[in-house]
Amino acid sequence: MYLLLPLVRTVPGLILASFVLEVFTMMWSPAKEATVPAVVPSERLAHANSLGLVAAYATMPIAGPIQFLLKSLNDRLAEIGWLGFLGLNRSLGDTQTLAFYFDALSFVISAMILSRFVFRGLPSNARHAEHAVEPSEVAEVSLEAEKTHLSAVWADIREGMAFIFVSPVVRAVNIGLATGLMGGAMLIPLGPTFARYVIGDVRTFPLFITALGIGVAGGVVLVSLIQNRVPKEKAFPFLVVAAGISLFFGVSMSGFWLAALGVMGLGLFAGASYVLGFTLLQQHTDAELRGRIFTTLLTLVRLCVMLALLMGPVLATIFNGFARTATGDPEPQVPTWSLFGFDLAVPGVRLTLWLASVIIFAAGVLAARSMNLRIRSSLRTGWNGVRAGDQGTTCSDLDRTGGDDAGSEDDR
């Protein structure tokens, strides 16, 4: 699909290509997350998930210089007329067709590495080879058998959804990550507006993204260092709540450095909770259910992020109108409240990001309640576990401290 994208010339064609790419992504991502425990020992899952997050974020600085070189080469090749069929010399402004071709090549190389070095010899492949059937035998499968198979697929999906509802840990991770990301994702579309109207310089927005990336990297390193000393089940709500508090602190500041510190804290705790959440799902789900659980989680995450990207600007506009009505400040002045002798800018973007931080905080509280943990106890235990080297909490521990009885048997 990336190979074909430079040749697409219409908006409907781009929409169709985006849809197909999303379908393939939603097939690949759950399969990848469900396969990790098959190639990584259980005690190394947190490290593997940390490296996965590093692969997603740490390659961005590398991609920048590569993109620059590809753009320079693209401009040179665009001067060669007979290469026009490749879309290199289309008069669409600052095109980077060659970057799409490079991206497509990277997917092909990744697939070759996976098939040749990673998945070869896995038990699932061995079983498949052992029970392989001839093409003629496949052709004899009746329509009735296919219908039965489809019924079994829907039954499997219902079973996976049921497991999410009855398992306290799996339910908590789905609530914490999906709901938390709905708040955190609002920072992306609203960040430039916040930098312009609150910080006073829109050019600082890329620096906020840099601070966020540094925080995520720090969170990944932190989890890698303390994963065997922290009680993951109790630390997870603590990290989500801390991410919400960090965002609230950051957007409450009117100076760049303190605001960037809050955003970096958001990345730190969000990155750590992401790694811990995926590790908990991999540890507390059976192999036959794992793919369905990750499919559900990643679908919820994408829906919540899409909702945040759509609703963030809308809410900022609505709240900005309310703020102007309350303060009486006309356009183009920034709505400002006077509190205890201090002037506090309250544009709609700040009010919306405050709401986003509350959503993240609420996600952590809901995750703790899902596992029937008292939030204060969860925060205290998670912090003490980091400091004192707590050896971890099992699902049986959760049951003894009041875990969800409906999911205790499944978890054990």
N, C-alpha and C positions, 0 to 999 in steps of 0.2 A: 504493500500500500504506500509506503514512503517513496518507493521507486516511481510510482505513478503520480504522486501528488504534484510534481512540477508541471505535468502535462494537463492538469485539470484547469479549465478556464472559466467555470461558472460557479456561482454560489451553491446551487443545488448539488453540483458535483462534489464540492468541498464538504457539504453537510453529509452526503452519502459516505464519503471517504472517512470522515470523522466517526460516523456511526459504526462502520466496519472495524476501524481501529479500536473503538471502545469495546466492541464485542470480543475481539481477539484478546484485548487486555484483560477483560473480565473472565476469560477462559484461562489465560496464562497465569495471572497473579495468584488465584487460589491454589492452582496446581503447584506453583513454585513454593508457596508457603507450606502446603501440606506435604511436600516432598522433602523439605529440609530435615525433619527428624529421621528420614530414612538414610541420609548420608552423613548426619552429624550425631555424635553421641549426646545423650540427654544432658550431661553436665556441661556441654559446650554450646547449648542452644542459644543462650544469651549472647555469647561471643559471635555466633553465626548471624543472629539478628542484628547485632551492632554493625557487623561488616556490611550487611545488606543496606542499612541506613547510610553507612559511609559511602557505599557505591552510588546511592541516590543523590547525595549532597556534595561529597568531596570531589566528584568528577567535574563539578561546575567550573571551578577555576581552570581546570585543564581544557575544558571545552571552549573557553573564551579565546585563547590563542589559536586553537585549531580552527575555530570559526573565522577568525581574522585571515588566516592563511588561505582557507578555502574561498573566502570572498575575493581575495586578491587574484587567486587563480581563476575564479569564475569570471572576473572582469577581463582577464586576458583571453580566455577561451571564447567569450562572447563576441570578440572581434573576428572570429573565424566563421565566415558565413555558412559553410556547409554543415556546421554543428547546430544549426538552428532547430533541427527536429528534436534536439534534446532539451529545448527550452532554455538554453543558456543565454540567448540574446533577445529575450522578450523585452519589449519596451514597457516594463511595469515598474520603473523606478529602481529602487535598491534591491534587486533580486539576489537570492543566494541559492540558486538551483543546485549547485554542486554540493552544498551542505546536505540537501535531502538525499542525494545519491550516496554520499559518505555515510549518512545515517542508515540507509538501507543496507549497505555493506556491513556495517557494524552488527546489525541483527543477524545477517547470514553467518558471520564469524562466530557470534555468540551461540547460535544453534549448532554449529559444527563442534564447538568446544564442549557443549553440554552432551551432545549425543556420543561423542567419541571418548571423552575423558571422565565425565561426571556420572552419567546414568548407565553406562555400560557395566553389566554385572550386578545391577541391583536385583534383590529378590523378586520384585514385581516383574521385571523383564524376564528373569529365569522362569518364573511360573508361566508367563505368557508363552515363552518358547516351548515349554514342556507340554502345554495344552494347545499348541497351535493346530489349526485345522486347515485342510486344503480348500482352495477357492471353490471347488465344486461342492464341498460340504456347506460352505457359507451360502451358496446360491439356493440350497434346498430349504433354507429357513423359511417357514411359512409366515403368512401375514398375521395369523393368530399369535404366533410366537413374538412377532414384533410388537403387537398390541400389548401383550403381556409384559414385555420388556419396558414399554413406555409407562405402564401402570406401576411397575416396580420403581422406575425413576421418580415418579411423583411421590410414591410412598417413601422413598429415601429422603426426598426433600422435606416432607412433612416430619420425618423422624429427626432430621437435623434441626429443624425449627423447634420441635418439641424439646430436644436436648438443651437448646439455648435457654429456653424458659425455665427448665427445672434445675439446671446446673448453676449454682450461685456464682462460681468463678467465671464461667463462660459468659453468663449474662452480664456480670459486672464489667468485663472487658469490652463487650459490645456497646454497652451504655457509655462507659467512660471515653472510649476512643471516638465513637461516632458523634456523640453529643458534644464532646470537647472540641472536636475539629470543626463543628458547626460554628462555634464561637471563634476559634483561632483563625479560621479561613477568612473572616471578615477583615482581618488586618491587611490582606492583599489588595482588595479593591479600594479600601479606605486609607491605606498608608500614604499615598501622595497627597491626598486632601488634608490629612492630619499634619503632615510635614509642612504644608503651605500655610494653613490657617492657625495652627497651634504653635509649631516650632518657628514658623516665619520664613522657612526656606525649603522649597520643594525639592531642591537638589540633595537634601539630606536623606531622601527616601531610600536610595540604593545603600546608604550606610546602615539604615535600619535593617535592611535585608541581610547585609553582611553580619550585623550583630546577631540576628536570628540564626544564621548559619553557624556562627561561632558557638552560640549556645547549644544548638543541636549536636555539634561535634563534641562539646564538653559533656553533654548528657550521655552520649554514646560511650565515651571514655569512662565516665563515672560508673555506669552500669557494668561495664566490663571489669572494672577494678573491684567492685563490691558485691557482685551478683551472688557469690557464695556466702556472704555474710548478712544479707538483708532478707527479711521475710517478704517475699515477692507479693503475696496476696494482700498483705496489709500496707505495703509500701506503695502499691499501685494507686489507691485513692489519694494517698498523701501527695504523690507527684502531680496528679491531675489538679487537685485543689491548689497546690503551690503554683502551677502554671497559670491558673486564673488570677491568683493574688499578684503574680508578677506582671501580668498584662494590665491589671487595674492600676498598679503602681506606675508602670511606664506611661500609660496614657493620661495619668493625672499630673505628670510633670510637664512644665512648659519649656524647660531647657533640653537641649539635644542630648547631653551626656547622660543625665538621669533617665530620660525617656529611653535611650538606647540600652541602658542597663536593665530596665524593666523588660524590654523586648528580648534581650539576651537571656534573661531569666526564664521567659516564656519558652524560648528554644531549648534551654537546658532541661527544664522539667518535662516539656512535651517530648523531646527526644528520648529521655530516659523512660517515660511512661509508655512510649511506642514500643521500645524494645522489650520492656517487662510484659506488656500486654500480649505481644505476639508469643513470647516465651511461655506465658501462662496458658494460652490457647493450645500450643503444641504439646505441653506437658499434661494437660487435663482433658484431652480428647483422644479417643481411639483412632487408629489409622483409617478405619472405614468411614468415620464421621468427619475427619479433619478437613477434607476438601469442601464439604458442604458448609462447615462452620466458617471457614475463611471466605467462601463465596458470599455468605450472608453478611459477614463483617465488612468486606470490601465494598459490597453493594451499598450498605448503609452509609459507609464513609463517603462514597462518591455522591450519594444523594444529599447528604448533609452539607458537603462542601459546595455542591451546585446551589443548594438553597441559600447558603451563606453568601455566595458570590452574587446571587440575584437580589436577595433581601437587604444586604448591607447598604448599598447606595440608596435604595428606596427608604429604608428606615432613617438614614442620615438626612435625607431631604425633609422627611416628615418632622423629625425631631428638631431640625434647624428652624422650621416654621414655628414650632411650639416655643423654642428658645427666644426667637425674636418677639413673639407675642408677650412672653413673660418679662423680658428685659426692656422692650421698647426700642431696641437698637435697630435702625433701618439699614438697608443695603447701602454700601458694601461693607459696613462695619461688622466686625465679628461680635456676636452676642456675648455679653460679659456680665457676670454677677459680682457684686461686691460683698465679700464675706470677711468679717472681722478686720476690716481695713485693707484687705487684699482684693485685687481684681483678678477674677478667674474666668478665662475664656471658656464659654460653653457652647461652641458650635455643634451642629447636629452630628458631626463625625466623632467628636469626643463622647457625646452621650451614647452613640451607637457602640463605640468600642468599650465603654463602661458596661453596657448591656452584654457585649460579647464576653467580657471577663466574668460577669455574673453567670453566664451560661456555662462557661468552663468550670467555675467553682461548683455550680449545681451538679454538673456531670460527675465530679469527684464524690460529692455527697451521695448521689444516687448509686454510684458504684459501690460505695461503702455499705449503704443500706441494702443493696442487692445481696451482699454477702453477710448481711445482718451484723455488720461491724459498727460500733459506735465511732463516729467520725473523729471525736477527740482521742479515743483510744487508738484508732488507726494512725492518726497523725503522730501521737506520742510514741507508739510502738515502731512506726516506720523510721522516725528520727533516731530513737534509741538504738534500733537495729543497725543503722548506718554507723553510729558512733561506737557502739559496744561490740559489734561483730556478731549480732544475732545469727544463729545458724539456719534460720528459715522456719516457715510455718507450712505445715501440710494441710491437706483438705480435712483430715481428721481433726487437726487442731481447730480449724474453723467450725467443725461440728461441735466440738467441746465448748467453744466460746459462743455458741449460739448460731451456728451456720444454718442455712436453709435446709430443713429436713427433707424437703422434696427432692433435693439434688444430692443429698449426702451419699446415698447408696451408689448412684451413678459415678460420683467423683471417686469414691473408694474403689 
